[in-house]
């Protein structure tokens, strides 16, 4: 199949390399144009690490081209760019054209579905709980892939009855048998563990980030950081229980993503370091660990907790503490939640909206 990837960062390059290795065609689109400039000049995209590949992907000059020439469209940018790209892509998506969100944040699939409904276009929107590859863009033409996850949770909106199985088969055809179907988009909304994990990691290592130090992330998930991640996880699990959805624990997340046995978070990361799995923490405070995961992850979980009437003091404290440290209010920066206006919904109304996209 031909896949149009909207994005040009580490997740986009990693997905492109995996698609190429599976025999599919890839066209990348960079919203600014800078992210694909070197590729547009004819240079190859090279992946190293857990995935080795070197190839010349297609490069789209516009979002319209990337969508028009694709059998499947995939969004792979940080959460703070989702709304703008949904707005750019929605006018060009065809009826029945699959759209993958990697990874899904802040009920973005519902926002896109609303844009398509305004055009009377029905297209399946598949939401992933996290990215399929981990790593970072090393140079304008190189990506360091730290790992390819063994399993990613997914669900589909606008699935047309048997669409869930069709979407699963499509994802498996594109990327291999790495996916687990969840019962709906509420489960996906509460399945992304990056925000809680990155909160603990960044909060406890913020000066390392600010000073640009070179630090092994897994080695710095010390017993104290591991306990904080586990406590944050208990808050998320309680919110999921209140909404009646099944989500994996943080221990299951690490075990299914990496070849380590379930244990404490510190112990599992220590084993990953021993095996040479994983990578280094951010070398800048201007990292998606904070700029994406706080407003588009922690704020969402905290909002769901308030709607469910459940306390989430660690999530709330994380938002307030990092807002103070950064001198900005992360609670106000989620443009998707603002556009969807879910704050005034009851639990039942939110459940209905999460499953159908309709209020």
N, C-alpha and C positions, 0 to 999 in steps of 0.2 A: 504494500500500500504506500501511498504518498502522504506524508505527514507534514503539516505546516506547524512549526513551533513558534509561538509568539513569545519571544524572549531570547536573550543572548548571554546569560550568566552561566554559573557553574551547573545549575540544575538543567538548563536548556542544552548546554553542550554535552553533559553526561547522558541525557535522554537521547540526543542525536546520535552519539556514538553507539549506544545500545541498540537503537533502531537500525543503524547501519550494519551492525554485527548480525542482526536478525534478517537482513536482506531487504529492508525497506528503504524507500527514498525519503529524503529529508530536505525541507526548505526552512531556513531560519529567517525570522524578522526581528530586527532591533528597533524599538520605538524611537530611539534617538538617531539610529544609524551608526553610531560609534561602535557599538558592540559587534557589528559584523563587517566593519570597514575593511579589515585585513582579509577576511574570507572573500568579500566581494572583489578584492583585487586579485583573486586567484590562488591564494594560499590555502593549504590543507588544514583541516581541523584535526588535531592530534589529541588522543586520550591516553593517559598513562595511569598505572596503578592497578586497581582491581579490574580495569577494563583497558585493553590495548587496542587502539585503532588509529588509522590515519586515512582520511578521505576528504573529498571536496564536496560539501553540501551545497544545495541551492541556496541562494540568498535573495529574499524578496525585497523589492524597493518600496513596498507599501503593505499595510495590513490587508488591504483588499486583495492584493496579489497572493499573499500567503494563504488566505482563506479560499480564494477562488480556485487555486490549483491543487488543493488538498482533498484527499478522501476523508481524512481525520484532522481536526485542528486540536492543538494542545497548548495550553497556557502554562508557561514556566517562568514566572517572575516573582519577586517578593510581594507579599500581600498588599503593600502600599501602592503597588502599581496595577492591581487587579481591576478596580473600577474603571480606570482610564482605558484599559485595553478591552474590557467588555464593551464600553461605549464605542470604541473604534471598530471592533469586530462584528458587533451585532447587526449592522446594516448589510453585511455581506454573507452571513451564514445562511445556508440553504436548508430547506425542509429536509429532515432526516439526516443531516450531516452531523456525525458525532463530534462532540466537543469534550475534551478532557481537561480538568482543572487540577494541576499539580503544583503544590498541594492546596486543598480547598480551605478557605478561611471565611469566617464572618458571613455565612450563608450567601456567598457570592454566586453560586449556581442559581439561587432564587432571583437574584438581581438580574442575571443574564436571561433567565427564563421570562422575566417580566418584560425586558426589552424585546425579546423575540415575539412574545404574545401581542405586543403593540403592532407588529408586522403580520400577525396571523401565521407565524412560522413555528412549527413544532419540530424541535431537534433534541435528541437525547444528550443530556449534559451529565457526564460522569465525574464524580468528585473522588479524589484520592485523599487519604488521611495524611499522607506525607509524600515526600519526593522518593522516587525509585532509586536514585543514586545519591550518595553523599560525597562531598568534596568541594573543590573550589576552582574557579578559573585562574590558571597560573599566569597566562599571558593572553594577548588578544586572539591567539589561535590554539591555545593549549588548555586542557582541563585535567586536573589531578583528581581521579576518581578514587576515593578512599574505600568505598564499598558499594555493592549493588545489593539492595535489601532482598532478603529471601521472601518476605511477605509484606504486602501493603493492603490495607482495608479500602474498600471502594463501595460506592452506591451510586445510583443513577436517578436523575430527575427527568420527567417527560419520557418515561420508559415504555409507554404504550403496551402495557400488559406483560408480554414476555420479554420486554426490553432488557430486564436485569441480566438474564442469561446471555442475550445477544451482546450486551456491553462487556460482560465478563469474557466471552469468547473473543471479542475484538481486542481487548487488552492483552489477553494471552497470546493471540496471534502476533500482536505487535512486539510484546516484551517478554513473553514466556509465561510459564505457570507460576506467577508470583503474587496472585491476588486472592483476597477473601471477600466475598460478598457480605455486606452488612445490611441490616433490615431497613435502613433509610438514612436520610441526610442528618437527622439529629444525632445518630450514632457517629457519623463522620465528624460533625461539629465538635464532638467531645472525644475524638480519637487522636487528634494531633497532640503528641506529647512534647513537641519541641518547645512550646511556650513555657511550660512549667520547668522543664529541664534546663532550658537556656536562662530562665530567670535565676535559678540557683547558681548556675555556672558563672554567669556574667556578674551577678551581684557579689559573689564571693571572690571574683577575680578581676574586678573592674579596674583596679590600678594597673594590672598587667596589660589589659586592653589599652588603657590610656597611654601607657608608656611604650607601647609597641613591642612588648617582649615576645620572645619566641617560646611558647609554653605548650607542652603536651596536654591536651584537654583531658583525656582519660586519667592521666596521672594526677591531675588536679581535682578530680572528683574524689576528694578525700572522704573519710568517714562522716565528717560534719556536713559536707555538701551532699553526700549520698542520703543522709537522714533528712535533709531539707527537701530533696527531690521526692523522697518517699512520703513525706508529710503533705506536700503539695498534691501528690498523686491521690492521696486519700480524699482530699477535697473534691477533686475532679470526679473520682469514682462515685462519691455520694451524690453529686449533681446528676450523673448519668443514671444512677439508681432511681432517683426521684422522677426522672423523665421516662423511666421504664425501658432504657436501652442498655445493651450489653457492649462493653468496651474492654479492651485488654488492659491489664495492669502495666506499670512501668517495667516490672521485671519480665513480663511476657514480651513487651516491646523489644527490650534488649536481646532477649533470647531468640526471638523470631527474626530479628534484623541481622544478628551477628551469631557466629558459631560459639556461643558460650552458654553454659547451663544456668538455669534460673537460680538466683541467690540474692543477696543484698545488692543495691545499686553500686556501692563502692566496690564490693568484691567482684562484681561482673565487669566493671570498668578496669579494675586491676588485672583481671584475666585477659581482657582485650589488649591492654598495653603489653602484657607478657607475650601475646601472640602477634604483636605488631599490627593490630587492627586499629583503625581510627586515624585521627589526624591532630592538628594543632588548633588551639583556640584562636579567637580573633585577635589581630594585632592593632585594632583600632576600636575606640568607643563607638564609632559610627558604624556599628555592625547590625545586621539583620537580627541578631540575637536579642537586641533591644528595640531597634527602630521598627521592625516588623512584628516580632513576637509579643511585645507588650500591648500595643494598640489593637493588633489583629488576632491575638491569641488570648492573652490573660484577660483583656477587657471583655471578650466574648464569654469566656467561662464565668467571670464575675457577674456579668449581666444575666446569664442563664441561672446562676445561683440565686440572684435577687428575685427573679421571676418565680423561681421554685420555692422561695422562702427559706433558703438554706444558707447558713453563714459560710463564707469563704475568706476568713481573715488573712490567710497567707497570700492569696491572690490579690486581695485588695491592698494589703500592705506593700506588696511588690510593685504594684502600679504607682502608688503614692511615693514610695521611696525612690524608685528610678525616675519618676517625674521630677522630684526635687533635685536629684543628682544631675539631671540633664537640663534643668531649668525650663521645662516645658510640660504641658498637661497631656500626657499620653491618653488619658481618658476621653479626650475630645478629638483625637486624630483618626478615628476609624470612619472613613467616608462611606463605606458600605453599610455599616449599622445605621449611620445617620440617614442614608437614603431609604433603607428598608423600614426604619422607625418601628422596631420590634419592642421597644421598652414598655409601651403601653399595653402589650398583649397579655392575656392570661396564659396559664400553662397550657390549657386545652387549645386555645387559639394558636399558640406557638407550635404545638405538636402538629396541628392540622397544616399550618403554613410550611413546616419543615418537610412534611411528607408529600404535599401536593404543589407547593409553590403558590397556592391561592389563599387569600385571607378569608 
